[in-house]
Amino acid sequence: MKPRNLAADQRRRKLITVLWTGLLAIVTITLIYKEMTAVLYILATLGVTALLVVVGMADLTPSNTTSGDSTINDSAAIGSGITSTFGSKPS
C-alpha cells in the first residue's frame, strides 16, 4: 500500500464533494422535471434541518486560548480615542 499524503487526500475529498454535488443536482433537476414538488419540498426541509443541526453542534470556541493580553481586541477604544479600561480593577 502506498502511504497517503495531504495533497492526495485533498484531491480525493474534492472529487467526492463534486460527485455529491452533481448527484444532488441531477436528482433536483429530475424532481423539478417530473413536477414532484412535494418530494422536493420534503428533501429541502430535511436538508435545512440537517444543516441547522450541524451548525448547532459545531464547537465555535477558539482552539488556542491564551491568558495573555495579546489577544485583547481594543480597536473600539482606540478608534474613539478612549483609553482602555479592560482588565483594570474597579476603584
PyMOL Python script that loads the backbone (N, CA, C, O; Angstrom):
from pymol import cmd

cmd.read_pdbstr("""\
ATOM      1  N   MET A   1       0.821  -1.183   0.000  1.00  0.00           N
ATOM      2  CA  MET A   1       0.000   0.000   0.000  1.00  0.00           C
ATOM      3  C   MET A   1       0.864   1.244   0.000  1.00  0.00           C
ATOM      4  O   MET A   1       1.897   1.311   0.666  1.00  0.00           O
ATOM      5  N   LYS A   2       0.419   2.218  -0.756  1.00  0.00           N
ATOM      6  CA  LYS A   2       1.137   3.480  -0.785  1.00  0.00           C
ATOM      7  C   LYS A   2       0.655   4.356   0.368  1.00  0.00           C
ATOM      8  O   LYS A   2      -0.539   4.398   0.668  1.00  0.00           O
ATOM      9  N   PRO A   3       1.578   5.045   1.003  1.00  0.00           N
ATOM     10  CA  PRO A   3       1.134   5.971   2.050  1.00  0.00           C
ATOM     11  C   PRO A   3       0.434   7.172   1.421  1.00  0.00           C
ATOM     12  O   PRO A   3       0.835   7.663   0.366  1.00  0.00           O
ATOM     13  N   ARG A   4      -0.606   7.628   2.083  1.00  0.00           N
ATOM     14  CA  ARG A   4      -1.349   8.781   1.574  1.00  0.00           C
ATOM     15  C   ARG A   4      -0.676  10.055   2.023  1.00  0.00           C
ATOM     16  O   ARG A   4      -0.145  10.141   3.130  1.00  0.00           O
ATOM     17  N   ASN A   5      -0.705  11.030   1.163  1.00  0.00           N
ATOM     18  CA  ASN A   5      -0.182  12.333   1.546  1.00  0.00           C
ATOM     19  C   ASN A   5      -1.320  13.341   1.569  1.00  0.00           C
ATOM     20  O   ASN A   5      -2.442  13.037   1.163  1.00  0.00           O
ATOM     21  N   LEU A   6      -1.027  14.529   2.043  1.00  0.00           N
ATOM     22  CA  LEU A   6      -2.051  15.546   2.230  1.00  0.00           C
ATOM     23  C   LEU A   6      -2.690  15.976   0.914  1.00  0.00           C
ATOM     24  O   LEU A   6      -3.905  16.164   0.854  1.00  0.00           O
ATOM     25  N   ALA A   7      -1.896  16.134  -0.134  1.00  0.00           N
ATOM     26  CA  ALA A   7      -2.432  16.572  -1.429  1.00  0.00           C
ATOM     27  C   ALA A   7      -3.381  15.532  -2.010  1.00  0.00           C
ATOM     28  O   ALA A   7      -4.414  15.889  -2.575  1.00  0.00           O
ATOM     29  N   ALA A   8      -3.049  14.262  -1.881  1.00  0.00           N
ATOM     30  CA  ALA A   8      -3.917  13.202  -2.402  1.00  0.00           C
ATOM     31  C   ALA A   8      -5.228  13.156  -1.632  1.00  0.00           C
ATOM     32  O   ALA A   8      -6.285  12.951  -2.228  1.00  0.00           O
ATOM     33  N   ASP A   9      -5.178  13.344  -0.323  1.00  0.00           N
ATOM     34  CA  ASP A   9      -6.399  13.364   0.484  1.00  0.00           C
ATOM     35  C   ASP A   9      -7.293  14.536   0.100  1.00  0.00           C
ATOM     36  O   ASP A   9      -8.514  14.392   0.027  1.00  0.00           O
ATOM     37  N   GLN A  10      -6.689  15.691  -0.143  1.00  0.00           N
ATOM     38  CA  GLN A  10      -7.477  16.863  -0.523  1.00  0.00           C
ATOM     39  C   GLN A  10      -8.126  16.668  -1.889  1.00  0.00           C
ATOM     40  O   GLN A  10      -9.281  17.046  -2.085  1.00  0.00           O
ATOM     41  N   ARG A  11      -7.396  16.083  -2.832  1.00  0.00           N
ATOM     42  CA  ARG A  11      -7.966  15.811  -4.152  1.00  0.00           C
ATOM     43  C   ARG A  11      -9.120  14.820  -4.057  1.00  0.00           C
ATOM     44  O   ARG A  11     -10.144  14.985  -4.720  1.00  0.00           O
ATOM     45  N   ARG A  12      -8.951  13.799  -3.234  1.00  0.00           N
ATOM     46  CA  ARG A  12      -9.989  12.786  -3.072  1.00  0.00           C
ATOM     47  C   ARG A  12     -11.241  13.402  -2.458  1.00  0.00           C
ATOM     48  O   ARG A  12     -12.353  13.130  -2.912  1.00  0.00           O
ATOM     49  N   ARG A  13     -11.066  14.242  -1.416  1.00  0.00           N
ATOM     50  CA  ARG A  13     -12.219  14.897  -0.788  1.00  0.00           C
ATOM     51  C   ARG A  13     -12.912  15.848  -1.766  1.00  0.00           C
ATOM     52  O   ARG A  13     -14.139  15.945  -1.782  1.00  0.00           O
ATOM     53  N   LYS A  14     -12.124  16.543  -2.573  1.00  0.00           N
ATOM     54  CA  LYS A  14     -12.693  17.465  -3.555  1.00  0.00           C
ATOM     55  C   LYS A  14     -13.490  16.694  -4.605  1.00  0.00           C
ATOM     56  O   LYS A  14     -14.570  17.128  -5.006  1.00  0.00           O
ATOM     57  N   LEU A  15     -12.967  15.562  -5.047  1.00  0.00           N
ATOM     58  CA  LEU A  15     -13.669  14.741  -6.029  1.00  0.00           C
ATOM     59  C   LEU A  15     -14.976  14.216  -5.451  1.00  0.00           C
ATOM     60  O   LEU A  15     -15.998  14.230  -6.135  1.00  0.00           O
ATOM     61  N   ILE A  16     -14.962  13.755  -4.208  1.00  0.00           N
ATOM     62  CA  ILE A  16     -16.178  13.261  -3.568  1.00  0.00           C
ATOM     63  C   ILE A  16     -17.198  14.384  -3.451  1.00  0.00           C
ATOM     64  O   ILE A  16     -18.387  14.158  -3.676  1.00  0.00           O
ATOM     65  N   THR A  17     -16.760  15.586  -3.105  1.00  0.00           N
ATOM     66  CA  THR A  17     -17.667  16.730  -2.993  1.00  0.00           C
ATOM     67  C   THR A  17     -18.290  17.067  -4.337  1.00  0.00           C
ATOM     68  O   THR A  17     -19.491  17.327  -4.415  1.00  0.00           O
ATOM     69  N   VAL A  18     -17.492  17.066  -5.390  1.00  0.00           N
ATOM     70  CA  VAL A  18     -18.008  17.365  -6.733  1.00  0.00           C
ATOM     71  C   VAL A  18     -19.001  16.296  -7.176  1.00  0.00           C
ATOM     72  O   VAL A  18     -20.027  16.617  -7.777  1.00  0.00           O
ATOM     73  N   LEU A  19     -18.708  15.032  -6.886  1.00  0.00           N
ATOM     74  CA  LEU A  19     -19.628  13.956  -7.257  1.00  0.00           C
ATOM     75  C   LEU A  19     -20.955  14.068  -6.502  1.00  0.00           C
ATOM     76  O   LEU A  19     -22.020  13.894  -7.096  1.00  0.00           O
ATOM     77  N   TRP A  20     -20.900  14.355  -5.207  1.00  0.00           N
ATOM     78  CA  TRP A  20     -22.127  14.534  -4.430  1.00  0.00           C
ATOM     79  C   TRP A  20     -22.937  15.715  -4.963  1.00  0.00           C
ATOM     80  O   TRP A  20     -24.158  15.626  -5.091  1.00  0.00           O
ATOM     81  N   THR A  21     -22.269  16.802  -5.267  1.00  0.00           N
ATOM     82  CA  THR A  21     -22.965  17.979  -5.794  1.00  0.00           C
ATOM     83  C   THR A  21     -23.626  17.660  -7.127  1.00  0.00           C
ATOM     84  O   THR A  21     -24.773  18.044  -7.355  1.00  0.00           O
ATOM     85  N   GLY A  22     -22.932  16.976  -7.992  1.00  0.00           N
ATOM     86  CA  GLY A  22     -23.501  16.585  -9.286  1.00  0.00           C
ATOM     87  C   GLY A  22     -24.689  15.657  -9.129  1.00  0.00           C
ATOM     88  O   GLY A  22     -25.700  15.810  -9.815  1.00  0.00           O
ATOM     89  N   LEU A  23     -24.570  14.696  -8.228  1.00  0.00           N
ATOM     90  CA  LEU A  23     -25.666  13.760  -7.991  1.00  0.00           C
ATOM     91  C   LEU A  23     -26.905  14.485  -7.452  1.00  0.00           C
ATOM     92  O   LEU A  23     -28.023  14.231  -7.899  1.00  0.00           O
ATOM     93  N   LEU A  24     -26.697  15.378  -6.501  1.00  0.00           N
ATOM     94  CA  LEU A  24     -27.822  16.123  -5.945  1.00  0.00           C
ATOM     95  C   LEU A  24     -28.445  17.055  -6.985  1.00  0.00           C
ATOM     96  O   LEU A  24     -29.660  17.250  -6.991  1.00  0.00           O
ATOM     97  N   ALA A  25     -27.629  17.624  -7.854  1.00  0.00           N
ATOM     98  CA  ALA A  25     -28.162  18.473  -8.923  1.00  0.00           C
ATOM     99  C   ALA A  25     -29.015  17.653  -9.892  1.00  0.00           C
ATOM    100  O   ALA A  25     -30.075  18.109 -10.320  1.00  0.00           O
ATOM    101  N   ILE A  26     -28.565  16.459 -10.237  1.00  0.00           N
ATOM    102  CA  ILE A  26     -29.328  15.590 -11.135  1.00  0.00           C
ATOM    103  C   ILE A  26     -30.657  15.196 -10.502  1.00  0.00           C
ATOM    104  O   ILE A  26     -31.693  15.206 -11.166  1.00  0.00           O
ATOM    105  N   VAL A  27     -30.626  14.847  -9.211  1.00  0.00           N
ATOM    106  CA  VAL A  27     -31.861  14.478  -8.509  1.00  0.00           C
ATOM    107  C   VAL A  27     -32.823  15.661  -8.469  1.00  0.00           C
ATOM    108  O   VAL A  27     -34.019  15.501  -8.714  1.00  0.00           O
ATOM    109  N   THR A  28     -32.300  16.855  -8.158  1.00  0.00           N
ATOM    110  CA  THR A  28     -33.147  18.049  -8.084  1.00  0.00           C
ATOM    111  C   THR A  28     -33.769  18.372  -9.446  1.00  0.00           C
ATOM    112  O   THR A  28     -34.966  18.648  -9.531  1.00  0.00           O
ATOM    113  N   ILE A  29     -32.976  18.337 -10.489  1.00  0.00           N
ATOM    114  CA  ILE A  29     -33.478  18.633 -11.834  1.00  0.00           C
ATOM    115  C   ILE A  29     -34.521  17.600 -12.256  1.00  0.00           C
ATOM    116  O   ILE A  29     -35.526  17.945 -12.878  1.00  0.00           O
ATOM    117  N   THR A  30     -34.280  16.332 -11.915  1.00  0.00           N
ATOM    118  CA  THR A  30     -35.247  15.281 -12.251  1.00  0.00           C
ATOM    119  C   THR A  30     -36.569  15.500 -11.521  1.00  0.00           C
ATOM    120  O   THR A  30     -37.639  15.351 -12.112  1.00  0.00           O
ATOM    121  N   LEU A  31     -36.498  15.853 -10.237  1.00  0.00           N
ATOM    122  CA  LEU A  31     -37.728  16.093  -9.478  1.00  0.00           C
ATOM    123  C   LEU A  31     -38.491  17.304 -10.008  1.00  0.00           C
ATOM    124  O   LEU A  31     -39.721  17.294 -10.045  1.00  0.00           O
ATOM    125  N   ILE A  32     -37.774  18.339 -10.415  1.00  0.00           N
ATOM    126  CA  ILE A  32     -38.438  19.500 -10.999  1.00  0.00           C
ATOM    127  C   ILE A  32     -39.070  19.126 -12.343  1.00  0.00           C
ATOM    128  O   ILE A  32     -40.199  19.526 -12.627  1.00  0.00           O
ATOM    129  N   TYR A  33     -38.361  18.375 -13.159  1.00  0.00           N
ATOM    130  CA  TYR A  33     -38.868  17.979 -14.476  1.00  0.00           C
ATOM    131  C   TYR A  33     -40.120  17.123 -14.349  1.00  0.00           C
ATOM    132  O   TYR A  33     -41.071  17.290 -15.113  1.00  0.00           O
ATOM    133  N   LYS A  34     -40.123  16.203 -13.381  1.00  0.00           N
ATOM    134  CA  LYS A  34     -41.271  15.314 -13.189  1.00  0.00           C
ATOM    135  C   LYS A  34     -42.370  15.969 -12.356  1.00  0.00           C
ATOM    136  O   LYS A  34     -43.383  15.339 -12.052  1.00  0.00           O
ATOM    137  N   GLU A  35     -42.170  17.227 -11.991  1.00  0.00           N
ATOM    138  CA  GLU A  35     -43.135  18.005 -11.224  1.00  0.00           C
ATOM    139  C   GLU A  35     -43.502  17.332  -9.904  1.00  0.00           C
ATOM    140  O   GLU A  35     -44.674  17.250  -9.538  1.00  0.00           O
ATOM    141  N   MET A  36     -42.482  16.855  -9.202  1.00  0.00           N
ATOM    142  CA  MET A  36     -42.673  16.232  -7.894  1.00  0.00           C
ATOM    143  C   MET A  36     -42.229  17.224  -6.815  1.00  0.00           C
ATOM    144  O   MET A  36     -41.280  16.983  -6.069  1.00  0.00           O
ATOM    145  N   THR A  37     -42.940  18.330  -6.761  1.00  0.00           N
ATOM    146  CA  THR A  37     -42.538  19.398  -5.845  1.00  0.00           C
ATOM    147  C   THR A  37     -42.727  19.020  -4.385  1.00  0.00           C
ATOM    148  O   THR A  37     -42.019  19.543  -3.524  1.00  0.00           O
ATOM    149  N   ALA A  38     -43.659  18.130  -4.084  1.00  0.00           N
ATOM    150  CA  ALA A  38     -43.864  17.711  -2.693  1.00  0.00           C
ATOM    151  C   ALA A  38     -42.620  16.987  -2.170  1.00  0.00           C
ATOM    152  O   ALA A  38     -42.174  17.236  -1.049  1.00  0.00           O
ATOM    153  N   VAL A  39     -42.073  16.103  -2.977  1.00  0.00           N
ATOM    154  CA  VAL A  39     -40.861  15.377  -2.580  1.00  0.00           C
ATOM    155  C   VAL A  39     -39.691  16.349  -2.470  1.00  0.00           C
ATOM    156  O   VAL A  39     -38.879  16.259  -1.549  1.00  0.00           O
ATOM    157  N   LEU A  40     -39.616  17.269  -3.410  1.00  0.00           N
ATOM    158  CA  LEU A  40     -38.549  18.272  -3.386  1.00  0.00           C
ATOM    159  C   LEU A  40     -38.644  19.140  -2.131  1.00  0.00           C
ATOM    160  O   LEU A  40     -37.628  19.472  -1.519  1.00  0.00           O
ATOM    161  N   TYR A  41     -39.862  19.502  -1.757  1.00  0.00           N
ATOM    162  CA  TYR A  41     -40.084  20.306  -0.558  1.00  0.00           C
ATOM    163  C   TYR A  41     -39.644  19.544   0.696  1.00  0.00           C
ATOM    164  O   TYR A  41     -39.002  20.119   1.574  1.00  0.00           O
ATOM    165  N   ILE A  42     -39.980  18.276   0.783  1.00  0.00           N
ATOM    166  CA  ILE A  42     -39.598  17.464   1.940  1.00  0.00           C
ATOM    167  C   ILE A  42     -38.083  17.324   2.007  1.00  0.00           C
ATOM    168  O   ILE A  42     -37.497  17.459   3.081  1.00  0.00           O
ATOM    169  N   LEU A  43     -37.444  17.057   0.876  1.00  0.00           N
ATOM    170  CA  LEU A  43     -35.980  16.916   0.859  1.00  0.00           C
ATOM    171  C   LEU A  43     -35.290  18.226   1.239  1.00  0.00           C
ATOM    172  O   LEU A  43     -34.283  18.215   1.948  1.00  0.00           O
ATOM    173  N   ALA A  44     -35.824  19.345   0.773  1.00  0.00           N
ATOM    174  CA  ALA A  44     -35.244  20.643   1.122  1.00  0.00           C
ATOM    175  C   ALA A  44     -35.387  20.910   2.615  1.00  0.00           C
ATOM    176  O   ALA A  44     -34.462  21.419   3.247  1.00  0.00           O
ATOM    177  N   THR A  45     -36.539  20.570   3.178  1.00  0.00           N
ATOM    178  CA  THR A  45     -36.748  20.759   4.612  1.00  0.00           C
ATOM    179  C   THR A  45     -35.799  19.891   5.424  1.00  0.00           C
ATOM    180  O   THR A  45     -35.226  20.360   6.408  1.00  0.00           O
ATOM    181  N   LEU A  46     -35.626  18.653   5.035  1.00  0.00           N
ATOM    182  CA  LEU A  46     -34.688  17.770   5.740  1.00  0.00           C
ATOM    183  C   LEU A  46     -33.248  18.261   5.595  1.00  0.00           C
ATOM    184  O   LEU A  46     -32.457  18.157   6.532  1.00  0.00           O
ATOM    185  N   GLY A  47     -32.909  18.796   4.419  1.00  0.00           N
ATOM    186  CA  GLY A  47     -31.558  19.318   4.215  1.00  0.00           C
ATOM    187  C   GLY A  47     -31.268  20.521   5.098  1.00  0.00           C
ATOM    188  O   GLY A  47     -30.190  20.619   5.685  1.00  0.00           O
ATOM    189  N   VAL A  48     -32.228  21.438   5.195  1.00  0.00           N
ATOM    190  CA  VAL A  48     -32.046  22.615   6.050  1.00  0.00           C
ATOM    191  C   VAL A  48     -31.977  22.196   7.512  1.00  0.00           C
ATOM    192  O   VAL A  48     -31.188  22.750   8.279  1.00  0.00           O
ATOM    193  N   THR A  49     -32.790  21.229   7.904  1.00  0.00           N
ATOM    194  CA  THR A  49     -32.753  20.731   9.277  1.00  0.00           C
ATOM    195  C   THR A  49     -31.399  20.116   9.595  1.00  0.00           C
ATOM    196  O   THR A  49     -30.843  20.365  10.665  1.00  0.00           O
ATOM    197  N   ALA A  50     -30.864  19.322   8.686  1.00  0.00           N
ATOM    198  CA  ALA A  50     -29.548  18.716   8.892  1.00  0.00           C
ATOM    199  C   ALA A  50     -28.466  19.783   9.002  1.00  0.00           C
ATOM    200  O   ALA A  50     -27.565  19.676   9.833  1.00  0.00           O
ATOM    201  N   LEU A  51     -28.555  20.807   8.165  1.00  0.00           N
ATOM    202  CA  LEU A  51     -27.583  21.896   8.217  1.00  0.00           C
ATOM    203  C   LEU A  51     -27.656  22.628   9.559  1.00  0.00           C
ATOM    204  O   LEU A  51     -26.623  22.956  10.144  1.00  0.00           O
ATOM    205  N   LEU A  52     -28.861  22.882  10.044  1.00  0.00           N
ATOM    206  CA  LEU A  52     -29.015  23.554  11.336  1.00  0.00           C
ATOM    207  C   LEU A  52     -28.492  22.699  12.486  1.00  0.00           C
ATOM    208  O   LEU A  52     -27.931  23.233  13.443  1.00  0.00           O
ATOM    209  N   VAL A  53     -28.664  21.395  12.408  1.00  0.00           N
ATOM    210  CA  VAL A  53     -28.134  20.504  13.444  1.00  0.00           C
ATOM    211  C   VAL A  53     -26.614  20.537  13.437  1.00  0.00           C
ATOM    212  O   VAL A  53     -25.991  20.598  14.497  1.00  0.00           O
ATOM    213  N   VAL A  54     -26.010  20.497  12.252  1.00  0.00           N
ATOM    214  CA  VAL A  54     -24.544  20.545  12.154  1.00  0.00           C
ATOM    215  C   VAL A  54     -24.014  21.855  12.716  1.00  0.00           C
ATOM    216  O   VAL A  54     -23.040  21.856  13.468  1.00  0.00           O
ATOM    217  N   VAL A  55     -24.643  22.970  12.360  1.00  0.00           N
ATOM    218  CA  VAL A  55     -24.202  24.275  12.859  1.00  0.00           C
ATOM    219  C   VAL A  55     -24.431  24.372  14.365  1.00  0.00           C
ATOM    220  O   VAL A  55     -23.606  24.936  15.083  1.00  0.00           O
ATOM    221  N   GLY A  56     -25.537  23.829  14.839  1.00  0.00           N
ATOM    222  CA  GLY A  56     -25.828  23.871  16.261  1.00  0.00           C
ATOM    223  C   GLY A  56     -24.855  23.054  17.084  1.00  0.00           C
ATOM    224  O   GLY A  56     -24.572  23.409  18.228  1.00  0.00           O
ATOM    225  N   MET A  57     -24.338  21.976  16.535  1.00  0.00           N
ATOM    226  CA  MET A  57     -23.405  21.122  17.257  1.00  0.00           C
ATOM    227  C   MET A  57     -21.941  21.557  17.091  1.00  0.00           C
ATOM    228  O   MET A  57     -21.051  21.001  17.735  1.00  0.00           O
ATOM    229  N   ALA A  58     -21.699  22.531  16.244  1.00  0.00           N
ATOM    230  CA  ALA A  58     -20.326  22.951  15.960  1.00  0.00           C
ATOM    231  C   ALA A  58     -19.715  23.608  17.194  1.00  0.00           C
ATOM    232  O   ALA A  58     -20.377  24.350  17.919  1.00  0.00           O
ATOM    233  N   ASP A  59     -18.452  23.318  17.409  1.00  0.00           N
ATOM    234  CA  ASP A  59     -17.711  23.931  18.502  1.00  0.00           C
ATOM    235  C   ASP A  59     -17.057  25.190  17.958  1.00  0.00           C
ATOM    236  O   ASP A  59     -16.089  25.118  17.202  1.00  0.00           O
ATOM    237  N   LEU A  60     -17.585  26.337  18.342  1.00  0.00           N
ATOM    238  CA  LEU A  60     -17.124  27.594  17.775  1.00  0.00           C
ATOM    239  C   LEU A  60     -16.146  28.337  18.669  1.00  0.00           C
ATOM    240  O   LEU A  60     -15.801  29.486  18.393  1.00  0.00           O
ATOM    241  N   THR A  61     -15.698  27.697  19.729  1.00  0.00           N
ATOM    242  CA  THR A  61     -14.737  28.358  20.608  1.00  0.00           C
ATOM    243  C   THR A  61     -13.358  28.328  19.967  1.00  0.00           C
ATOM    244  O   THR A  61     -13.041  27.393  19.231  1.00  0.00           O
ATOM    245  N   PRO A  62     -12.534  29.337  20.234  1.00  0.00           N
ATOM    246  CA  PRO A  62     -11.183  29.342  19.666  1.00  0.00           C
ATOM    247  C   PRO A  62     -10.368  28.169  20.211  1.00  0.00           C
ATOM    248  O   PRO A  62     -10.481  27.807  21.382  1.00  0.00           O
ATOM    249  N   SER A  63      -9.563  27.599  19.358  1.00  0.00           N
ATOM    250  CA  SER A  63      -8.791  26.431  19.773  1.00  0.00           C
ATOM    251  C   SER A  63      -7.559  26.806  20.580  1.00  0.00           C
ATOM    252  O   SER A  63      -7.107  26.022  21.414  1.00  0.00           O
ATOM    253  N   ASN A  64      -7.012  27.980  20.347  1.00  0.00           N
ATOM    254  CA  ASN A  64      -5.815  28.384  21.085  1.00  0.00           C
ATOM    255  C   ASN A  64      -6.199  29.495  22.075  1.00  0.00           C
ATOM    256  O   ASN A  64      -6.292  30.666  21.709  1.00  0.00           O
ATOM    257  N   THR A  65      -6.412  29.111  23.296  1.00  0.00           N
ATOM    258  CA  THR A  65      -6.773  30.090  24.313  1.00  0.00           C
ATOM    259  C   THR A  65      -5.533  30.447  25.108  1.00  0.00           C
ATOM    260  O   THR A  65      -4.895  29.576  25.700  1.00  0.00           O
ATOM    261  N   THR A  66      -5.196  31.701  25.122  1.00  0.00           N
ATOM    262  CA  THR A  66      -4.071  32.181  25.898  1.00  0.00           C
ATOM    263  C   THR A  66      -4.577  33.178  26.918  1.00  0.00           C
ATOM    264  O   THR A  66      -5.576  33.861  26.692  1.00  0.00           O
ATOM    265  N   SER A  67      -3.893  33.259  28.028  1.00  0.00           N
ATOM    266  CA  SER A  67      -4.337  34.173  29.076  1.00  0.00           C
ATOM    267  C   SER A  67      -3.627  35.517  28.983  1.00  0.00           C
ATOM    268  O   SER A  67      -3.836  36.388  29.827  1.00  0.00           O
ATOM    269  N   GLY A  68      -2.795  35.692  27.971  1.00  0.00           N
ATOM    270  CA  GLY A  68      -2.067  36.950  27.829  1.00  0.00           C
ATOM    271  C   GLY A  68      -2.933  38.055  27.271  1.00  0.00           C
ATOM    272  O   GLY A  68      -4.017  37.795  26.749  1.00  0.00           O
ATOM    273  N   ASP A  69      -2.468  39.282  27.376  1.00  0.00           N
ATOM    274  CA  ASP A  69      -3.210  40.427  26.875  1.00  0.00           C
ATOM    275  C   ASP A  69      -3.034  40.634  25.385  1.00  0.00           C
ATOM    276  O   ASP A  69      -3.590  41.583  24.832  1.00  0.00           O
ATOM    277  N   SER A  70      -2.271  39.768  24.710  1.00  0.00           N
ATOM    278  CA  SER A  70      -2.014  39.955  23.290  1.00  0.00           C
ATOM    279  C   SER A  70      -3.246  39.658  22.434  1.00  0.00           C
ATOM    280  O   SER A  70      -3.301  40.082  21.279  1.00  0.00           O
ATOM    281  N   THR A  71      -4.228  38.945  22.970  1.00  0.00           N
ATOM    282  CA  THR A  71      -5.409  38.600  22.188  1.00  0.00           C
ATOM    283  C   THR A  71      -6.562  39.567  22.416  1.00  0.00           C
ATOM    284  O   THR A  71      -7.637  39.366  21.852  1.00  0.00           O
ATOM    285  N   ILE A  72      -6.380  40.604  23.216  1.00  0.00           N
ATOM    286  CA  ILE A  72      -7.445  41.543  23.504  1.00  0.00           C
ATOM    287  C   ILE A  72      -7.657  42.449  22.298  1.00  0.00           C
ATOM    288  O   ILE A  72      -6.705  43.020  21.766  1.00  0.00           O
ATOM    289  N   ASN A  73      -8.892  42.574  21.876  1.00  0.00           N
ATOM    290  CA  ASN A  73      -9.229  43.453  20.773  1.00  0.00           C
ATOM    291  C   ASN A  73      -9.764  44.751  21.356  1.00  0.00           C
ATOM    292  O   ASN A  73     -10.887  44.795  21.858  1.00  0.00           O
ATOM    293  N   ASP A  74      -8.968  45.797  21.292  1.00  0.00           N
ATOM    294  CA  ASP A  74      -9.329  47.075  21.881  1.00  0.00           C
ATOM    295  C   ASP A  74      -9.524  48.122  20.793  1.00  0.00           C
ATOM    296  O   ASP A  74      -9.323  49.313  21.031  1.00  0.00           O
ATOM    297  N   SER A  75      -9.917  47.680  19.593  1.00  0.00           N
ATOM    298  CA  SER A  75      -9.992  48.595  18.462  1.00  0.00           C
ATOM    299  C   SER A  75     -11.084  49.646  18.635  1.00  0.00           C
ATOM    300  O   SER A  75     -10.945  50.760  18.131  1.00  0.00           O
ATOM    301  N   ALA A  76     -12.163  49.315  19.333  1.00  0.00           N
ATOM    302  CA  ALA A  76     -13.223  50.306  19.532  1.00  0.00           C
ATOM    303  C   ALA A  76     -12.729  51.460  20.399  1.00  0.00           C
ATOM    304  O   ALA A  76     -13.041  52.619  20.125  1.00  0.00           O
ATOM    305  N   ALA A  77     -11.970  51.154  21.433  1.00  0.00           N
ATOM    306  CA  ALA A  77     -11.446  52.198  22.297  1.00  0.00           C
ATOM    307  C   ALA A  77     -10.398  53.032  21.567  1.00  0.00           C
ATOM    308  O   ALA A  77     -10.326  54.247  21.753  1.00  0.00           O
ATOM    309  N   ILE A  78      -9.602  52.392  20.753  1.00  0.00           N
ATOM    310  CA  ILE A  78      -8.567  53.119  20.017  1.00  0.00           C
ATOM    311  C   ILE A  78      -9.202  54.048  18.994  1.00  0.00           C
ATOM    312  O   ILE A  78      -8.757  55.184  18.837  1.00  0.00           O
ATOM    313  N   GLY A  79     -10.237  53.584  18.292  1.00  0.00           N
ATOM    314  CA  GLY A  79     -10.880  54.376  17.256  1.00  0.00           C
ATOM    315  C   GLY A  79     -11.616  55.589  17.797  1.00  0.00           C
ATOM    316  O   GLY A  79     -11.707  56.611  17.117  1.00  0.00           O
ATOM    317  N   SER A  80     -12.137  55.491  19.004  1.00  0.00           N
ATOM    318  CA  SER A  80     -12.901  56.609  19.548  1.00  0.00           C
ATOM    319  C   SER A  80     -12.067  57.496  20.457  1.00  0.00           C
ATOM    320  O   SER A  80     -12.578  58.486  20.979  1.00  0.00           O
ATOM    321  N   GLY A  81     -10.817  57.173  20.658  1.00  0.00           N
ATOM    322  CA  GLY A  81      -9.939  57.992  21.484  1.00  0.00           C
ATOM    323  C   GLY A  81     -10.084  57.741  22.975  1.00  0.00           C
ATOM    324  O   GLY A  81      -9.524  58.483  23.782  1.00  0.00           O
ATOM    325  N   ILE A  82     -10.821  56.712  23.355  1.00  0.00           N
ATOM    326  CA  ILE A  82     -10.999  56.383  24.765  1.00  0.00           C
ATOM    327  C   ILE A  82      -9.859  55.479  25.196  1.00  0.00           C
ATOM    328  O   ILE A  82      -9.468  54.572  24.461  1.00  0.00           O
ATOM    329  N   THR A  83      -9.336  55.716  26.360  1.00  0.00           N
ATOM    330  CA  THR A  83      -8.303  54.822  26.875  1.00  0.00           C
ATOM    331  C   THR A  83      -8.971  53.551  27.373  1.00  0.00           C
ATOM    332  O   THR A  83     -10.070  53.589  27.928  1.00  0.00           O
ATOM    333  N   SER A  84      -8.322  52.470  27.177  1.00  0.00           N
ATOM    334  CA  SER A  84      -8.890  51.171  27.536  1.00  0.00           C
ATOM    335  C   SER A  84      -8.907  50.983  29.040  1.00  0.00           C
ATOM    336  O   SER A  84      -7.967  51.348  29.747  1.00  0.00           O
ATOM    337  N   THR A  85      -9.997  50.406  29.506  1.00  0.00           N
ATOM    338  CA  THR A  85     -10.091  50.068  30.924  1.00  0.00           C
ATOM    339  C   THR A  85     -10.218  48.564  31.090  1.00  0.00           C
ATOM    340  O   THR A  85     -10.604  48.086  32.156  1.00  0.00           O
ATOM    341  N   PHE A  86      -9.899  47.822  30.050  1.00  0.00           N
ATOM    342  CA  PHE A  86     -10.019  46.380  30.107  1.00  0.00           C
ATOM    343  C   PHE A  86      -9.019  45.811  31.103  1.00  0.00           C
ATOM    344  O   PHE A  86      -7.824  46.093  31.019  1.00  0.00           O
ATOM    345  N   GLY A  87      -9.496  45.030  32.020  1.00  0.00           N
ATOM    346  CA  GLY A  87      -8.625  44.371  32.982  1.00  0.00           C
ATOM    347  C   GLY A  87      -8.281  45.218  34.177  1.00  0.00           C
ATOM    348  O   GLY A  87      -7.618  44.730  35.093  1.00  0.00           O
ATOM    349  N   SER A  88      -8.705  46.480  34.211  1.00  0.00           N
ATOM    350  CA  SER A  88      -8.396  47.291  35.391  1.00  0.00           C
ATOM    351  C   SER A  88      -9.387  46.960  36.492  1.00  0.00           C
ATOM    352  O   SER A  88     -10.529  46.575  36.243  1.00  0.00           O
ATOM    353  N   LYS A  89      -8.913  47.124  37.708  1.00  0.00           N
ATOM    354  CA  LYS A  89      -9.744  46.804  38.850  1.00  0.00           C
ATOM    355  C   LYS A  89     -10.595  48.016  39.212  1.00  0.00           C
ATOM    356  O   LYS A  89     -10.116  49.149  39.170  1.00  0.00           O
ATOM    357  N   PRO A  90     -11.859  47.780  39.568  1.00  0.00           N
ATOM    358  CA  PRO A  90     -12.708  48.903  39.946  1.00  0.00           C
ATOM    359  C   PRO A  90     -12.212  49.580  41.218  1.00  0.00           C
ATOM    360  O   PRO A  90     -11.674  48.925  42.111  1.00  0.00           O
ATOM    361  N   SER A  91     -12.395  50.877  41.290  1.00  0.00           N
ATOM    362  CA  SER A  91     -11.904  51.591  42.461  1.00  0.00           C
ATOM    363  C   SER A  91     -12.965  51.784  43.511  1.00  0.00           C
ATOM    364  O   SER A  91     -12.696  52.372  44.559  1.00  0.00           O
TER     365      SER A  91
END
""", "prot")
cmd.dss("prot")
cmd.show_as("cartoon", "prot")
cmd.util.cbc("prot")
cmd.orient("prot")
